[in-house]
Amino acid sequence: MTFTLRSGRRVKGRLQTSGEEKLFDLDVPDDHHFSLKLSAKGVWPMVSLETRSGEMVRSASAYNSRAAETGFIDADQIKGDGLVARVSMQAGHTGAFKLKLEDLGDLNAIRDDVIRFTNKRRRQNGLSRLRADPQLNLAAQGHADDMDRVGRYLGHQSSDGRDFQDRIDEAGYDWRSIRENVASGQRSARAVVRSWMNSPGHRKNILSDDISEIGIGFAVDDATGSTYWIQKFGAPS
């Protein structure tokens, strides 16, 4: 028997016998980025993700005795086949659990959220809001995609040696001032902006008064499920 799990909803269940599993069809759009979080007290819960045809997308892992998660998934890479979450427990444990689908939305929604939280911090500090710019988005997304393609690295220099100015110039952005923030691993737009604000250098970029436009890049590492976040700031010449 399968159950349906929808975005933002937490479902409760119980595994009553050793080796029992429960399946949940995922109600999530193809172009959304999402993760699954499973919690259960002291019973080493496990959650895996597979297509409805049985192809494994993310294998089960026991993180600790109380929780497990899949890492983030880029559903756009699994078009054409529905997704199923499989809940189990390690070594014959049984007990109650809670399963939640955390949906970040599509790329446009993620960009909007990062910009909204960024502008909230600027407003709190008496600064003007930043406008989204398509060329800065292009430069930021190229950097995020490069991190995803090459594997887990984090920095201001691309894998081919370009720096953030090179990427902005190649996107065709004519500037008089530019800045960049990068981050990895945060689970939401709110969390990544909070992380940047807690770092002096990143905070300085967000609260700079010599910028007026912003671009956002986001990607999910297909191997690890870790997130990559990029902010490009600029003022046109």
C-alpha angles and dihedrals in degrees: 000000000000131000129202122245117198131197115283093006125119118210126199125214144152135227105212104179134045111270094014118145135190126210127212125192109219119230100204130130117252095246098049128106114224147155137204124231121194124190130185128154116253098331103101098243121206132197128188133181127220140159120260088252089060103257111145114239101170121005124225118273130181106219097177140324093282109036148022134181140186100223116234122315128207099218090190088078092058101053119154098035130070122239130238130195117213117204120199140147130236126253098001097305119155133193148099124317143181122217124193132186110215108200119190092184128228125320094271092052091049091050091049091051094050091048092047094052091043092052091046089059091046092050090051087056096047096257130134121257121261121239122224113248123198095213092052088047089053093051093046094047092049090057093047091049090050090055090050094047098047098039135246110349130127125200148101094263120079122231090259093053101261118139127217093269090055091052093049092047091049090053088059097246111154105210146175095188132021137174137174139207125190131185141164137203102026115135101216144017090254091052096049094049089048089051092051092048090054091057115076097218095046091044090053090055094049092048096042116132094206096073132075106169137055141194128194132208126189135175140160121228103238093210101045105021090232120145128238119205127189131184121191116190126192149158115213119236 
